[in-house]
Amino acid sequence: MRVFQISPAGVVESDQIPTTALAEATLWISCSRTEFDARQSELQAALQRLCGMQLVDLHISDLLNQQLPSRYDYTAQYDLLVFRRLATGALAAENTPVPVAITARPRRSGPPILRRIDTSPVGFAVFDNLLLSVHPADCAVRDSYATRLLAAAEGPREGVARMPASAADLMLRIVNQIVDQYLDLRRELSRQLDHWQAELLAPNTRFTNWSALLDARLALHTLDDVADDQRTAIQDWTASLESWPPAATSAGRREYDLLKVRSRDVLEHIERVVRHVRRLEQNAETTVQMHFSAQGHRTNEIMRTLTALTAIFLPLNLITGFFGMNFDFLPLVHRQTGIWWATGIMSLVALGLVAVFWRKRYLAHSKR
């Protein structure tokens, strides 16, 4: 468990929950799902002491559920947001059961990028001045943002964002970092699919990596579902901001406006992920269809050439069959020059048919 007290004076980290919260400070309690389950009573007592409110039982179940999709819910005292992040480690380290969909995907035969589609939920309970976040045991998002937060507290640096002004602002910053992981993933996945598309449409290569391509399509469907749930959750959160009571001070109004701007920014990033994923899905489907269309076109060309060759030799077979009949009186049979006449006629017929078929492009080689 990591506990941060964030105030204008700086950031203080500890592993113990304070008994009282500072008046102008935001308290961030971050724990793994296993720790949350084991220290549930202690955390509930701390929330009651610091905020005057405990988590309801259904929300506790949501925070402990590894298979829960991204969703948003609220009470009169706090908001609950569950947001699925990209899994970066083995989820089996936790004591809770691991979903079948997550344990099955590492056996893919495709590139390692596909294994990064696996997701796990991160839960946020947002109070007025307290944020409780429940992460998987291997959550790099929490550690990464905590490092940035501590670096920002050391002093002004180029490229370091300002300190979060509230628990809601802190939650949106962490969610934005999660969404940025999906933006990075889509670029790598796009490069992999572009490579497969070039391989599928290459005329002189034989594509055999069908299992990996199928896994990629399934991964894109999964990513589309995850991003769509994320968008719905953030839309619900943004809509709930409209019901907040108006702030009494100009600083409070500015903070409220910044929350709305940051929420719309996170939603726009998710929309970019959704659009790009759906475009990749459409491109993958179109490429597969073009591949089979090209294969069918090549097959038609082969059959057309074989049909033309058959049509060329059919008259020749007719001529040889005519002179092969068992009759005593056939023209040119008993003449010394008969074989040359027959050969010349057969050659003329063959050349004439080749010229006709070549003119009609039955024997022409199509350019690719």
Secondary structure, 3 states (H helix, E strand, C coil): CEEEEEECCEEEEECCCCCCCCCCCEEEEEEEHHHHHHCHHHHHHHHHHHHCCCCCHHHHHHHHCCCCCCEEEECCCCEEEEEEEECCCCHHHCCCCCCHHHHHHHHCCCCHHHHHHCEEEEEEEECCCEEEEEECCCCHHHHHHHHHHHHHHHCCCCCCCCCCCCHHHHHHHHHHHHHHHHHHHHHHHHHHHHHHHHHHHCCCCCCCCHHHHHHHHHHHHHHHHHHHHHHHHHHHHHHHHCCCCCCCCHHHHHHHHHHHHHHHHHHHHHHHHHHHHHHHHHHHHHHHHHHHHHHHHHHHHHHHHHHHHHHHHHHHHHHHHHHCCCCCCCCCCCCCCHHHHHHHHHHHHHHHHHHHHHHCCCCCCCCC
